[in-house]
Amino acid sequence: MTGVEAAGLDAFVERRRGPYRRYAVARLGRTPAAGEAVEQVVGALAACWPRLVCEHSLAAGAWGLVREAVSLNGRMSLGQGEADVLHRLLPVAVADAAVLHYRLGMRLTEAAELMGVEPSAAAGLVLAAERGLPRALVGELAFGPGKA
């Protein structure tokens, strides 16, 4: 990796490490698995950075790594309780958008940018979450970081 590529990776990771960590905690709870997932993502990004930079959406490629690492760590962790109920009930992209928007309090534009999708797609995913959950759970979504 060239110096310019390394600098680009460092800037990308610096900007996204916090949101990735909050997403991991929202799904896995405040467990070592959440931190481990984020560190795995950073390592994976470093390993495939030159390829990711050439993709249509760098953010979408990186988000796929985040989702995969968090899901893998969730399967390996025991007793994660209700932390990831949305991912048990909804398709993964729909659940991701709901976690980012409702649990972490991100605006739709922020969630879209993090996931590497258009804001209209993020809005559609959030709407699908609202429609796909049992009525009793829709009220449980709540908005903001207090639910993470």
C-alpha positions as CSV (number, residue, x, y, z in Angstrom):
1,M,0.0,0.0,0.0
2,T,1.4,3.4,-0.9
3,G,1.7,6.3,1.5
4,V,-1.3,8.0,-0.1
5,E,-3.4,4.9,0.1
6,A,-2.4,4.5,3.8
7,A,-3.3,8.1,4.5
8,G,-6.7,7.6,2.8
9,L,-7.4,4.5,4.9
10,D,-6.4,6.2,8.1
11,A,-8.8,9.1,7.4
12,F,-11.6,6.8,6.4
13,V,-11.1,4.7,9.6
14,E,-10.8,7.8,11.8
15,R,-14.1,9.2,10.5
16,R,-16.0,5.9,10.8
17,R,-14.6,4.0,13.8
18,G,-17.0,5.7,16.2
19,P,-20.2,5.0,14.3
20,Y,-19.1,1.5,13.6
21,R,-18.4,1.0,17.3
22,R,-21.8,2.4,18.2
23,Y,-23.5,0.1,15.7
24,A,-21.6,-3.0,17.1
25,V,-22.6,-2.1,20.6
26,A,-26.2,-1.6,19.6
27,R,-26.2,-5.1,18.1
28,L,-24.0,-7.0,20.6
29,G,-24.3,-5.0,23.8
30,R,-21.4,-3.5,25.7
31,T,-19.3,-6.7,25.3
32,P,-15.8,-7.4,24.3
33,A,-17.3,-8.8,21.1
34,A,-18.3,-5.3,19.9
35,G,-14.8,-3.9,20.2
36,E,-13.4,-7.1,18.6
37,A,-15.7,-6.7,15.6
38,V,-14.6,-3.2,15.0
39,E,-10.9,-4.1,15.2
40,Q,-11.6,-7.0,12.7
41,V,-13.2,-4.5,10.3
42,V,-10.1,-2.2,10.6
43,G,-7.9,-5.1,9.8
44,A,-10.1,-6.2,6.9
45,L,-10.2,-2.7,5.5
46,A,-6.4,-2.5,5.6
47,A,-6.1,-5.9,3.8
48,C,-8.5,-5.0,1.0
49,W,-8.2,-1.2,0.8
50,P,-6.8,-0.9,-2.7
51,R,-9.7,-3.0,-4.1
52,L,-12.3,-1.2,-2.1
53,V,-11.2,2.2,-3.3
54,C,-11.8,1.1,-6.9
55,E,-15.4,-0.1,-6.1
56,H,-18.4,1.9,-7.0
57,S,-19.2,2.6,-3.4
58,L,-16.3,2.5,-0.9
59,A,-18.8,3.1,1.9
60,A,-21.0,0.2,0.8
61,G,-18.0,-2.2,0.6
62,A,-16.8,-1.2,4.0
63,W,-20.4,-1.5,5.5
64,G,-20.5,-5.1,4.2
65,L,-17.4,-5.8,6.2
66,V,-18.9,-4.2,9.3
67,R,-22.1,-6.1,9.0
68,E,-20.2,-9.4,8.5
69,A,-17.8,-8.9,11.4
70,V,-20.6,-7.9,13.8
71,S,-22.8,-10.8,12.7
72,L,-19.9,-13.2,13.1
73,N,-19.1,-11.9,16.6
74,G,-22.8,-12.1,17.5
75,R,-23.0,-15.7,16.6
76,M,-19.8,-16.5,18.6
77,S,-21.0,-14.5,21.6
78,L,-23.2,-16.2,24.1
79,G,-26.0,-14.5,26.0
80,Q,-26.4,-11.3,23.9
81,G,-30.0,-11.1,25.0
82,E,-32.3,-8.6,23.4
83,A,-29.5,-6.4,22.0
84,D,-30.0,-7.6,18.4
85,V,-33.8,-8.3,18.3
86,L,-34.2,-6.3,15.1
87,H,-31.8,-8.5,13.2
88,R,-33.7,-11.6,14.4
89,L,-37.0,-10.2,13.1
90,L,-36.1,-8.2,9.9
91,P,-34.0,-8.6,6.8
92,V,-30.4,-7.5,7.5
93,A,-30.3,-4.2,5.6
94,V,-33.7,-3.2,7.0
95,A,-32.6,-4.0,10.5
96,D,-29.3,-2.1,10.0
97,A,-31.1,1.0,8.9
98,A,-33.5,0.8,11.9
99,V,-30.6,0.4,14.3
100,L,-28.7,3.4,12.8
101,H,-31.8,5.6,12.6
102,Y,-33.8,4.7,15.7
103,R,-31.4,3.2,18.2
104,L,-28.4,5.5,17.4
105,G,-30.4,8.5,16.4
106,M,-28.7,9.1,13.1
107,R,-30.5,11.2,10.5
108,L,-31.4,9.3,7.4
109,T,-28.7,11.0,5.4
110,E,-26.1,10.0,8.0
111,A,-27.3,6.4,8.0
112,A,-27.3,6.3,4.2
113,E,-23.8,7.7,4.0
114,L,-22.5,5.2,6.5
115,M,-24.2,2.3,4.7
116,G,-23.1,3.5,1.3
117,V,-26.7,3.9,0.0
118,E,-28.8,6.8,-1.3
119,P,-30.8,8.6,1.3
120,S,-34.0,7.6,-0.4
121,A,-32.9,3.9,0.0
122,A,-32.3,4.4,3.7
123,A,-35.7,6.0,4.1
124,G,-37.3,3.0,2.3
125,L,-35.4,0.6,4.6
126,V,-36.6,2.5,7.7
127,L,-40.1,2.4,6.5
128,A,-39.8,-1.3,5.8
129,A,-38.7,-1.8,9.4
130,E,-41.7,0.1,10.7
131,R,-44.0,-2.0,8.5
132,G,-42.2,-5.3,9.1
133,L,-42.2,-5.3,12.9
134,P,-45.1,-6.5,15.0
135,R,-47.1,-3.4,16.2
136,A,-46.1,-4.0,19.8
137,L,-42.5,-3.6,18.8
138,V,-42.7,-0.5,16.7
139,G,-43.2,1.6,19.8
140,E,-40.1,0.0,21.3
141,L,-37.9,1.4,18.5
142,A,-37.8,4.9,20.1
143,F,-35.6,7.5,18.6
144,G,-32.1,8.4,19.8
145,P,-29.0,7.1,21.4
146,G,-30.7,6.3,24.7
147,K,-31.9,3.0,23.3
148,A,-28.5,1.8,22.2
